[in-house]
Amino acid sequence: MLEGLLVDLVPYGKRFLDQEHRWHNSEAWFWATAGEWVIVSRDAINRYRAEEAERRAERHNIPSVYFGIQTKDGKPLGDIAMNWVLPYHRLAMLGACISEPEYWGGGYGTDALLLILDYAFNWLDMHKIWLGTMDINERVKRQMIKVGFVLEARERSFHMVDGHGWVDGLLYGMLRDEWPGREAMINKLGLKART
Ligand SMILES: CC(C)(COP(=O)(O)OP(=O)(O)OC[C@H]1O[C@@H](n2cnc3c(N)ncnc32)[C@H](O)[C@@H]1OP(=O)(O)O)[C@@H](O)C(=O)NCCC(=O)NCCS
């Protein structure tokens, strides 16, 4: 368990899996999947989980590090993960979703991000962390800049976004040398525990 100020990162167990049907059919998933509005059945979610091992093998068992995000009093909020961890290159792709929209914009996602970055750089000795998003995702864009990621690439007309048409993709990256440490970032951002 990684303990933050507003959230903790914990194993993504049953309490989280039980929320997935609601989460995957909400606006959160539209943002997390970069623009898809789909209706997903419980069966489809269960099938996806069951087939995960096969997909992992197809991807040559590229590991991922997956956490549930929960409030300090234990309410499941979503997930944050390092997907596509490439140990030789010490490179990992981030993915995150606060799946309860009423918690957006309150610093919860950034608290989770600082925890996973600290874990990635200081515990796993990663060299670089990167993340892709769509150009209309203002919360992620703001979050990337305030935490010190560099905008490295614009993928032109990359996502077919329901209601928006073709939208550019953005790739952000942070190198280990650019990470000032969690305490420094907490101070810089003025992140505080809720009292
Ligand atoms: C992206 C996400 C993880 C960020 O977490 P969060 O808790 O909402 O982020 P924070 O509150 O720490 O920071 C968001 C920032 O965006 C700002 N923001 C919120 N809505 C905004 C808007 N419409 N336009 C511009 N900025 C906005 C907030 O004010 C905040 O900046 P501030 O700290 O300077 O005030 C979360 O919003 C989320 O999961 N969204 C849905 C799924 C998703 O988009 N996943 C990422 C896919 S790449």
The ligand as a MOL file (V3000), in Angstrom:
LIG
                    3D

  0  0  0     0  0            999 V3000
M  V30 BEGIN CTAB
M  V30 COUNTS 48 50 0 0 0
M  V30 BEGIN ATOM
M  V30 1 C -7.2020 12.7720 -15.3020 0
M  V30 2 C -7.4520 12.5580 -13.8230 0
M  V30 3 C -6.7330 11.2890 -13.3610 0
M  V30 4 C -6.8440 13.7470 -13.0660 0
M  V30 5 O -7.1480 13.5960 -11.7190 0
M  V30 6 P -7.8550 14.7990 -10.9270 0
M  V30 7 O -8.0030 14.3910 -9.5200 0
M  V30 8 O -9.0980 15.2000 -11.6500 0
M  V30 9 O -6.7390 15.9080 -11.1200 0
M  V30 10 P -6.3760 17.1570 -10.2220 0
M  V30 11 O -7.5700 17.7170 -9.5240 0
M  V30 12 O -5.2120 16.8270 -9.3710 0
M  V30 13 O -5.8390 18.1470 -11.3530 0
M  V30 14 C -6.6260 18.5020 -12.4460 0
M  V30 15 C -6.3470 19.9360 -12.8220 0
M  V30 16 O -7.1430 20.2560 -13.9550 0
M  V30 17 C -7.8740 21.4370 -13.6660 0
M  V30 18 N -9.1110 21.3060 -14.4210 0
M  V30 19 C -10.2290 20.6350 -14.0810 0
M  V30 20 N -11.1470 20.7720 -15.0600 0
M  V30 21 C -10.5640 21.5520 -16.0280 0
M  V30 22 C -10.9850 22.0690 -17.2800 0
M  V30 23 N -12.1870 21.7840 -17.7740 0
M  V30 24 N -10.1120 22.8290 -17.9970 0
M  V30 25 C -8.8840 23.0760 -17.5350 0
M  V30 26 N -8.4250 22.6350 -16.3460 0
M  V30 27 C -9.2750 21.8810 -15.6210 0
M  V30 28 C -8.0690 21.4360 -12.1770 0
M  V30 29 O -8.3600 22.7420 -11.6940 0
M  V30 30 C -6.7050 20.9380 -11.7410 0
M  V30 31 O -5.7140 21.9380 -11.8270 0
M  V30 32 P -5.2530 22.7930 -10.5430 0
M  V30 33 O -4.7040 21.8420 -9.5380 0
M  V30 34 O -4.2460 23.7380 -11.0870 0
M  V30 35 O -6.4840 23.4980 -10.0250 0
M  V30 36 C -8.9680 12.4790 -13.5090 0
M  V30 37 O -9.5920 13.7220 -13.8030 0
M  V30 38 C -9.6410 11.3700 -14.2880 0
M  V30 39 O -9.4680 10.2230 -13.9810 0
M  V30 40 N -10.4210 11.7140 -15.3210 0
M  V30 41 C -11.1880 10.7330 -16.1030 0
M  V30 42 C -10.3250 9.6700 -16.8020 0
M  V30 43 C -9.1390 10.2310 -17.5250 0
M  V30 44 O -9.2000 11.2810 -18.1540 0
M  V30 45 N -8.0330 9.4960 -17.4330 0
M  V30 46 C -6.7820 9.8720 -18.0530 0
M  V30 47 C -6.7040 9.3880 -19.4370 0
M  V30 48 S -5.1370 9.7920 -20.1710 0
M  V30 END ATOM
M  V30 BEGIN BOND
M  V30 1 1 1 2
M  V30 2 1 2 3
M  V30 3 1 2 4
M  V30 4 1 2 36
M  V30 5 1 4 5
M  V30 6 1 5 6
M  V30 7 2 6 7
M  V30 8 1 6 8
M  V30 9 1 6 9
M  V30 10 1 9 10
M  V30 11 2 10 11
M  V30 12 1 10 12
M  V30 13 1 10 13
M  V30 14 1 13 14
M  V30 15 1 14 15
M  V30 16 1 15 16
M  V30 17 1 15 30
M  V30 18 1 16 17
M  V30 19 1 17 18
M  V30 20 1 17 28
M  V30 21 1 18 19
M  V30 22 1 18 27
M  V30 23 2 19 20
M  V30 24 1 20 21
M  V30 25 1 21 22
M  V30 26 2 21 27
M  V30 27 1 22 23
M  V30 28 2 22 24
M  V30 29 1 24 25
M  V30 30 2 25 26
M  V30 31 1 26 27
M  V30 32 1 28 29
M  V30 33 1 28 30
M  V30 34 1 30 31
M  V30 35 1 31 32
M  V30 36 2 32 33
M  V30 37 1 32 34
M  V30 38 1 32 35
M  V30 39 1 36 37
M  V30 40 1 36 38
M  V30 41 2 38 39
M  V30 42 1 38 40
M  V30 43 1 40 41
M  V30 44 1 41 42
M  V30 45 1 42 43
M  V30 46 2 43 44
M  V30 47 1 43 45
M  V30 48 1 45 46
M  V30 49 1 46 47
M  V30 50 1 47 48
M  V30 END BOND
M  V30 END CTAB
M  END
